[in-house]
Amino acid sequence: MLLETPAVEAPSILPVPPTRRQYGHGELLLAAFLSARRPLCFSDLLAVMTNSGARISDVLEWLAGAHGSGLLDDAGYETGVHGEMIGPRRFALSTEARGALRRRRGTRQRRRAVLV
C-alpha cells in the first residue's frame, strides 16, 4: 500500500535573474555608449560602474542581454599592423538604438523646457 504525501515545494537555491526593469544601472551604461566616440569594451564598462554598487556579474549580464537583444553591435577587435586581432572585444550601440535614445533624450529636454 502506497501512502500519499502532500506535495512540498522545494525552495529555489538559484537566485531569480533580474528583469530588465530591475536592473538599475542600465541607464548609466547606455549613457556611456551614447557619449563614447569609439566602441567600448568590458573593462570600459566596469570603469564606468566604479563605486556604483554594481557587481561584475551585473555588468556582464546587462552586456549579454543588450547584445542579444540587438541594442549593441559587436564591433570586433582592433587590428594590428599585420591585420591580427589585438585587445579586447568591443561593442557599440546599434544604429537603431542610438537613434531611438537620441530621440528620447531630445523629448525629455523639450519637456523640461516646457515646464520651466
N, C-alpha and C positions, 0 to 999 in steps of 0.2 A: 504494500500500500504506500503510495506516494503522498507526502504531506505538501500541501501548498503553502508557500511562504510569501508574505507580501513583498512586492517589488520595492526595492530600496534603490534610490538613485545615488550612484557614487559621486562624490564631489570631484569636480574637474581639477586636475593637477596642472593643467596648462592654462596660462593666462589668456583671456579673450583679447585678440588683437584689436587695437583701437580702430574705430571707423574714421573716415575722412573728417568728420566733424569734430571728433575727439582730439585730433592732433593739433595742438595749439601753436606749433612753430612753423606751420606751412606758409603763412603769410610772410614771415621773415625770410624763409628760403626763397620764395618767389620773388621777393624784393631784391634779393642778392642776384638772382638771374636777370631780372629786369635792368638793374643798374650796371651789370657787368659788360665790359666791352669785348669780352672774349668768353669762350666756353669755360665752364668751371669743372673742377674735379672734386672727388670726395673730400680731400683734405681742405679745399677751399670752403666747402660747406661746413665742415667741422670748425674751421676758424670763425665763420660767421656765427656759429652757435655757442661759442665760448661764453661761459658764465650765464647761459640761458636756462640751465637746468635740464636741457635735453641730453638724453643718453646717445651714445654712438649708434646703438641699435635703432633708436627712434629716427635718426637721420638716414640711416641705411634703409629702413622700412619706407620712409617717405620717398627717397630717391627711387627705390624699386617700383613703388606704386605710381609715381609720376612718370617714370619711363614706360611702364607697362600700359598706362592709360593714354599715352601719346602727348602728354604735357611737355615732356622733354624728348629731344632727339639725341641720338648717340653721335657725338662729334668726333669720335675716334681718338687717335693718339697724335701727338706731334711727330713730325718726321725729321730724321737726322739728315745730314748732308748726302748720305748714300741711300736715302729712301727708307731706312729702317725705322721702326716704331720706337719712340722713346717717351719716357714719362708715363704718368697715369692716364687712364681712360678719362675722357672729358665729355661733358654733356652741355647742351644749350636748350633754351626754350624753343619749342616748335614755333614755326611762323604763325600758325593759328592761335596758339596760346599767347604769344607776345602781343598780337593784335587785340585779342579779347581783353587781356589785362590792361593794356594801354587805354582801351575804350572805357573800361570800368573805372580806371583811375581818373580819366577825364570827366566822367559822370559824377564822381564823388567831389571833384574840385568845383564843378559847376554848381552842385547842390550847396556846398559851403558858401560859395559866392552869393547865392540867392538868400541864404539865411543871414548873412552879415549885413 
